[in-house]
Amino acid sequence: MKKKSNYRYTLRLAIDKSIYDDDKKNDMIDFIKNAHINDVAFLLNQEELSDSHITLEKAKELVTDIDEIAQPLKKMGVTISLNPWTTMNHSDRGLGIRPELDIKPMVNYQGIKSTSMACPGYHGWMEYVSDIYAVYAGIKPHELWIEDDFRHYKNAPFELSCFCDDHMKKYNAIAGTDLSREEFVGQMLNGGENKYRDAYLEVARDEILKAAHMIEQKVHQVSPETTLGLMSSWPEIHAMENRDWHALLDTLSGETTPAVSRPHLPAYNEVSPLKYARDFEKYTVATRALVGDKHKIYPELENFLYSQYAKSTRFSQFQLETTSSVRADGLLMNLFSMMGIGIDKTYQYDKMLDQSKKFADYLYENGISLEDRDGIIVPMTQKVAKYKVTDGTLHSLMASQTQWLELLSVFGFATKPVNYTGQQIQNETVALTGNFLNTLSDSQITDLIQNNYVLLDGDAVIVLDSRKLLKLINADSIEVTQPRTGHQVYEQFDNATLAGVTKSRISMQTHIGAYVNIHYLTDMTADSNAYNRYGEKLGPATVANDNFYIMPLTEHAKYEWEAEYIDYRERDLKERVNVAHLVDMYNCKAIFNDRKILISNWSLDDVDGINFKLEKNITKLSITYRVGSEVKNQIVNVTKQDDIYHADFPVPGLAVVLVECLE
């Protein structure tokens, strides 16, 4: 479905009035004109200039200054938004809590008391933060953002909160216990679902919703036309506080102003685009899936430390254009220093933004929404932390559900992430991680596996074993062996030629988790087998049939599935899984919807042609792409061989193209 509006550019901007002059004013106006900025979100009380929790009088002074600075922008038709940088506070930075403010400090899971971060359950803080947001609403901002410090998990080393005395009373009352903080946390982080963790998660969710409700009420009493925006961090972190994304965004919505969301783009500094390709799925795509399509999203382009030594302009441009992968409504950009100096013209970001504007508008208008995607369904749930099996450490409570999504997307498969709320999924191809599977009932697991073609990892097989459901994969027992134990060292594809290589191998020793040796009830032809250092076969590795594809390896705590990013896994999957995908286009992703394909190249290497498998009758491709600041289109003939379509059209590194398949 076509969008009727344009892709929005929002510039986050810090201005220190004490050094603001006519030159800075003119630089700001020129940049906003040249870069096609639609909205400016002025930062308040931010980073190096932050004074922690400020008084309401200081807040009035700050917004009065911003309102004055913003007047020439309003005359240009630019909307003015506000981004207060503090709700609870991100971390301790040497400042305390003012004694005149009724704010209690939070306490972390180890009993360490913060010097400046607010206890999220204390009513005094809820009154304070909602009152100060009402002050910010006084200048009628277009959007008023709630920072991503609005959460219980704080920057390291503080991490999870709050376990102050008042919170401990709440948790113990719900759990029916009388435990010390240390005892309670120990039980909460021990094993899987338990009443201690349930008590923490219930309180964490409810008090965030209560604070959000108070902010919404007071803001919209002052300025009903202001939209509230929610900034967020990693989905795994928010799962640890039992975030209910839909309820929270609905709570922040006014009668005519649905709240908006700012997902995290996971590269504050420039990283390898290959790493960014995986992290984008893990954080940005997963957040968009959990948020849903009811609320607009404006992902965060953050260039922390704010120079081209931190991130190149080309990489920033790639981040901008690949937000089309989630069909973002625009971008929230933090490009310049947060110390209030204004615009740095030497970075020439205005030229980059001008180059991409028409193309970003085109991709937004004609792109593919998450809900309209075709492909392998990858379900996930916001309730994952409740059921996560932990080893007594805090970090083991973090539960990724995107391992398959990352791998399959980078291999060029059509994927469709889905927020699972118990809906029926039938006659689909579904990729199931262990962390997700563990949130389901036995009957739900049975229905998913029996009514779909499923991809299972080693963690998922371990869940089946724990539930006594191994019969669903024609097995009766498993043995789990950790890597680097002198046991398995590689899996070998004994009877296949993959990427032109016979007896190809993938490491089972490094950058991968444990090997799950599955004992099948009847002989199963294995695509690959596990071997030790001496070439002795230890058991089946990859097994696939008409019902499932099993990759019996678990996630490594540090390296996740890094060993699996190799041709041989990709080729084996593409031989076994009958879903639309790209062919011989390394590190290119494809989003499919009927006859439309959004292709993006997440590497520095150019790809010399477009190759894909799609069960449609196709004679030509209509390809839309960017050259400089212009949107170009070309009609290209296709050839077909062995069910693979080919078009002679190069896709440069860090490029995005939109393809329409014509009959």
N, C-alpha and C positions, 0 to 999 in steps of 0.2 A: 504494500500500500504506500502511495506517495505521501510525503510530508508536505504541508502547505507553507510552513515557515522556513526561515534560513537557519543555518548553523550559527550559533552565537559565540562570539568572542567576549569573555569576561577577563579583565585584567585586575589581578590583585595588586594593590599599590600602597606603599607606605610613604607617607609624607610627614616630615618633622617640620612643624610650622616655624620653629626657631631658625631654620636655615632656608626656608622656602622664600624664593624671590621671583622676580619677573622672568628671569632666564629659565628657571625651573618650570614655571608656569607655561611658558611658551613651548618648551621641550615636551611637556606633558600633552599639550593641545596638539602639537604637530604629530607626535607619536600616535595618539588616539585617532586622528584623522587618517594618517597614512596606513595604519595597521587595521583599519575597519573595526575598531573596538566598539562593541555595542553597549557594554556595561562595565563600570568600574566598581570593584569592591574594595573600598578603602579599609586598610588594616588599622586596628585600634589596639594600643597597649601590647605591642608585638615584640617577640624575640628579644634582641639586645636592649630595646627601649621599654621592655615590659617592667611594670612596677607591681607585678603579682596581682592580687585582688585589690582593685582600686575602689575609692569611695564613689558614691553616686554623684557627688559634686564634681569630682574629676572626670567622670564619664560625660557629664553635661558639657564640661569644658571641651573635651575631645570632639564630641559630635558637633558642637557649635563651630569649631575650627574647620572640621571636614565640610560642613554645610557651606561655609564661606568659600573654601577652596573649590568646591564642586560646582559653583554657580555657572562658570563659563562652559562646563561640560553639559550641564542641563540645557543650556541654550543651543547646544549642538545636537540635541536629541539623544544624548547618551544617558542611559539610566544609571542611577547612583545606588549602590548597595554598600552594606557594611559587613566587615569580617572582624568582630571582636576576637582576640586571640586567646582569651582565657574564659573557661567555665569553671572546671575543677582545678585546672593547671596541668601542664604536660609533665613537669618534673620539678625537682627542687633546684633552685639556681642561686642560693645564698640569701634569699629574701624570706622574711617571715610573714605571718598573717597579722594585719593591723589589729590592735587590741579593740578598737572601736567597732570592728565588724564581727557579727555573730556567726563566725565560721569555725568549725572544729577541724583539726587536721586528720587526714586519713592515716590508717595504720596498715602496713602490708602483711602478707601471710606469714612473714617471719617475725612479726612483732615490732618492726621498725616504724617509728612515728615520723611522718613527713613534717617538714618545716613550713610548707606553703600549699600543698595540695589538699583540697577540701574533701571532707568526708561526704560522700554522695547521699547518705541516708539522713543526714542531720537537717532538720526542718529550717534552722537558721540559714544554712547555705541555700536551700531551695528558695526561701523568701528573697535572699540577697540576689541570686542569679536571675530570678524572674523579674525582680525590681529593676536591676540594671539593664536588662534587655528591654524593659518598658522605656527606660531613658533613651536607649539607642533607637527605639522605634519613633521617638519624638520628631525626628527629621523626615519621617515617612520614607524610609529607604525602599527601593524596589525589592531587594532581597536582604534578609538579615540572617547571617550564617552562624550556625552553632559549630564550634571547632571540634576537631577529632580528639580533644582531651575530654570529651563528654563520654567517658567510659571508665570502667573499673581497673582495666589493665593499663599500667603506666610504663613510661620508658624505663629501660634497664638502668640501674640495677633494682629499682623499687618493685616493679612488676605488679602482681595481683593484690588488689585491695577489695573491700575494706574489712579489717578485722579488729576494729577498735572495741572497747568494752561494750558499748551500746549494740554494735552489730553482733558481737558474740552472744549477747542475751537473746537477740532475735533468732539467731541460728539455733541455739540450744532449745528455745521454746518450740520452734517448728519441729526439730528432730526429736524432742522429748528427752533431751540429755542435759548434762551439766558438766561439759568438758572444758578444759583449758583451751586456749588458742592453739597451742602446739598439738594437743591431742586431737582436736577437731580437724585441723588441717591435715594431719596424718591420716585420719580416717577418710576424709574427703578425697584425698589423692591416692587412695588404696583400692585397686581393683576397678570394677566397672560401676554401673549405676548403684547409688547408695543414698540413704536418707540424709546424710551429711551434705553431700554434693547437691542433692535436691533442695535442701534448705538454703544453701548459698545461692543457687541459681534462681530460686523463687524471689528472694529478697533483692538480688541484683537487678533482675528484670523489672520488678514492680517499682523500685525507687527511681529508676531511670524514666519510666513512663510517668511517674508522678511529677518529677521535675519538669519533664517535657510539657506536660499538661499545664503546669503553672506558668511556664514561659509563654506558651501559646495563648493562654487566656489574657495575660497582661499585655503582650505585644499587640494582639488584635483588638484589645479594648482601646489602645492608643492609636493604632494604625491598621484598620481592617484590610487595607489594600496591600500590605506588606506580606511577601512570601517568606516563610522560614525555610532555611536550607540546612541539611544535615551532612556534615563532613564525617567520613568514616575511615577506618584503618583496615587491617587484614580481617577477612571473614573468620579465620581461626581464633583471633583475639576476641572478636565480638561474640563468638559462640561460647567463649569461656565466661561471659557474663549473661548468657541466655538471651541475647538480643532477639527481640521479635521485630524484624525489620518492618513488616506491614503495619503492625500496631503502632510502632514508634513514629513512622512517617505519617500515618493517619492522625495520630495524636497531635502532631505539629501542624497539621493542615487546618486552615481556616475555612469558612463556609464557601468562599469563592477563590481561595488561594491554596491549592494543593501543595504540600511541601515538596521540595526538590532535593536531590541527592548528589553528593560529590564523592564518587568512588576514588580509590587510590590508584594512581598510575605508578607502578613499582620501579621507578628509576629516578631517584632524586639527583643522582649524578649519572653520567653516561656509563653504561655497562655494555657488554657484548650484546648485539641485537639477538644472538642466539639464546642468551640467558633471558633477555627481555621477552622473547617469544613465549617462553614457558611461564614466566612470572605474570605476564599479562593475563593468561588463562587462570592462573591460581588466585589472583587478587581481583583484577578488574572485571573479567567475565563472570567469575563466581559471584561477586557483589551484585552485578547487574541481574544475574539469575535470581538471587534471593530478594532483591528489591522489587522486581516485577516491572510491568509496563504502565502502572498507574501513575508513577511519579517520574518526572523528567530527570535525566542525569547529565551532569557536567563534570567529567573526570578532571583530575588535578594534574596539570603540567607544572611540576615543581623542579626548579633548577637550583637546588640548594648550594649556597655559597656564591651563587649568582655571578658567574663569569663564564666565558667560553673556555676557560681552563677546567671548569666543572662539567660542561656539556657543550658539544658542538651544536651549531644552529641546525645542521642537517639532521642530527638525531632528534632534536626538538620537533622539527618538521615531520619526521617520521612518526613520532608519538602522536602528534596532532592528527595526521591523516589516517592512522590505524585506529583511532577511536571510532571510525566507521565500522569496525568489527563488532561493536556493540550498539551501533547506530545512536551514538551519543547526540544529545541535543545541542551540545556546544562544549566549550573547554574553559576551565577556570585556571588561569595562568599566573604563576608566581615567577616572574622573569628577572626582577630587579631586587637589589638589596632591601632587606627589611629594616634597615637602620634609618630610613626616612630621607634618603638622598634623591629619590625620584628616578627619572629616566637616564639611562646611560646610552647615548646615541651610538657609541662605537660598536655595540653588539649587532646593530642593524636587524633587530628582530622585526621591525616594521616591514622590511622588505620580504622577509620570510612569510610573515602573516598575510601580506598582500598577495604573494605568490600562491598561497594555498586557499585563499578565501573562496574563489569561484568553484574550485574542485571540492572543497569541504561542503559547500552548499549543494553541489550536485550529488555527492555521495549521500548526504543527509536526505535529500528529496527522493532519491531513487534507490536507496540502499535496502538492506535486509535486516529486519528486526529480529531479535533473539527468538521471539515466539514463532516466527515464520520460517525458521531454519529447517532444513531437511537434514537427516543423517543419524548418526549414532547418538542415542539418548544417554546423557551422563547425569543421573539424578544426584541431588544433594539436599541436605536439610540443615536448617539453622539450629536443630536440637542435638547436634552431633556430640557436643561436649558432655551432655548428660549421660551418654552411654559409653564414652571412650574408656577403654581398659587402660589403666595407668600403672606405672611402676613405682609410685611413691614420689616422683618428682613433678614439679609444676609443669615443666615443658612437655611432659608426656600427656598432659591434658589437651594440648593443641592437636587438633584432629583435621588433617587435610583430607579432602574428598575429591581432589582434582587431578590425581596422578594420571588416570586414563585420559582426561580432558587435555592435559598438557601434551602427553605423548602423541595421541591421535591427531590433535590439531597440527602439531609440528610436522607430522608425517603427511599432511595434506588431506586427511579424511574430513568428510562432512560431519560435523558434530553439532549436537543440540543439548546444551546444559539445561536442566529442568529443576525448578524448586519443587521437591517432592513433598506433598501434603496428604499422601494416602490415595492419590488418584490411580485408577486402573491403567496399566500400560500393557498392551497386548500386540503381538505380531510385529514387534519392533526389534532392532538390534540395540542392546542396552549394555553399557559398560559399568560394572559394579566394583567399587572399592570396598575394602574391608570395613573402613570406618563408617561408610554409609550403610552397608549391609547390617552392621551391628545395631543400628537404630530401629530395625524392622522386627515385626513379630515373625514367628515361624511360618505362619500362613502367608504373610506378605512375601517372604523370601521364596516360598514354594511357588506362589503364583507368578512372581517375576521370572524365575528360572524355567518353569514349565511352559509359560506362555510367550516366551521371547527367545531370540538368539542372544546369549549373554557372553560377555567377556569378563573373566574372573582373574584377579591377581591372587598371590599367595596369602595375603591378609584376609581376603574374602573366603578362601578355602579353610583357613583356620577358624573363621566364624562358623562356617558350615559344620566343621568338626565339633565345635563347642556346643552347637545346637542339635547334634546328632542328626544332621541333614545331609551327610555325605552321599547318601543314596541318590540324591538329586543329580550328582555327577558320576553315578555308577562306581562309587568308591566306598570303602569300609573303614579305612584308617589312614593316618598321615604320620610322617616323621619330619620334624622341623630342625634344621641344622643351620647354625649361624655362619656367616662368611668368615674367612680367615681362620678357620679351625683345622686346616689341613685335610679337609674333606673335599667338598665340591670346589672345582676351580674354573670350569667352563661348561657351557652347554654346547652341544654340537648337532647341527642339522645333518644327520647321517645320510639321508636318501634324497636330498634336494640340492639343486643348484640355485643359489640366491645371489643376485648381482654378479652373475658369472663365476661365482666361487663355489666349488664343491666342498662339502664337509666344513662349511663356515661355522665360526664359533663366536659366542658372546661370553664375556667374563661373568663368572658367578663368584668371584673372589673379591672384587673390589668395586666400589661405587654402586653397590646394590645390597639389598637386605638378605634375609635368610632364604634358603632353599626348602621348599615344602615338597617332600617326596610323597606322592599320592599312590596309595595301593588301590588299584582299580579292581572291581569285582570280576570283570572279564577282560580279555586281551584288548588293549586300546593301541592303535597305531600312533606312535608318538612322532610329532614333527621333529623333535630334538630330544636328546638325552643328556643327563648330567654325568660328568666324568671327573675323576680325581687327577692328581698330578701325573699318575703313571698310565693314564689312558684307560683306566678300568671304569666300566659303566656302573653307575650308582643307582640309576633308576630313570624313569621318564621325566622329561622337563616339559616343554610345550606339547600340549595335546589339544587337538581340535577335531570336531565332528560336526554333524548337522545341527547340533543343539548348543554347543558352547565352544569357546576358545579359552584355554586355561594357560596363563603364564604364571607358574607356581613360585613366584618370588615376592618377598615382602618389601616394604618401603624401608630404606636405610634412614636412620634418624638424622644424619647429616647430608648424605648424598642423594637421598630419595631414590630415583630410578635412573640415575645418570648413565649407567652401563647399557641401558636399553636403547639409548639414542644412537642407533647404528643401522646401516642398510639392511642387515639380515633380519632384524626384528620387523622393520618396515615392510620388506618384501614378503615375509611369511604372513604378516597380517593382511596384506593386500591380496594374497592368493586365497586366504581363508574367509575373509569378511567381505561380503557382497554389498558394499555401500559405495556411493559416489566418492571419488577421491582424485587427487592429482597424481601424475606419474612422472618420475624422473625430474622433479622440480624440488631439489633439496631446499629445506627450510622455508618453503612457501606454504602458506595456509590458504584454505579455500572455504568460503561460506556459501553453501548451496541453498537455493530456493527455486524449485521448479526448473525454469530455464535460465535462471540468473546465477552468476558465480562472482563473488567478490574475492579477488586473488591479491595477496600481499606477500612480498618477498622480505623475510625477516633476516636477511644476511647481507653481506657486502658484495657477494658474487652476483653477477648478472645471470639470468636464466635465458637461454637462447630460443625457447619456444614454449607454448602452452600445450600441455598434454593432460588429458583427464579421462576418467571413466564416468559415463553418465548414461543411463538407459533411456535415451531420447533419440529421436531422429533429427540429426543436425547436419546442415550443409554449409552454414557460414556462422561466423562470430561477429557481433557488433561490440567493439572494444572501446571503452572510454577511459582516458588517462590524462595526465597533466603534463604539459610542456611549458616551463616557465610559469607564467601566471594564467595561461590559457588552458581551457578544457578542450581536448581534441577527441575525435571519434574516427575509428577506422573499421571498415568491413573487410573481414579476412576469410578466405576459403579454408575449409578443414578437410583433412583426410582421415580415414579410419582404418585401423589395422588391429586385429585381435581385440576388438571391442574398445580400443583406445583411440580417442580423437586427438588430432594434432593440428596446431595452427602455427605458422611461421610468424610469431610475434614475440619479440624479446621482452622480458620483464626485468628491468634493472634492479640492482640491489637497493633495498629500502624504498621500494616503489609499491603503489597500490593501483590496481586496474579493476574496472567493473565490466564484466562480460555478460552479454546477452546471447544465448544460443538460438539461432534462427533455423527454421525448417527449410 
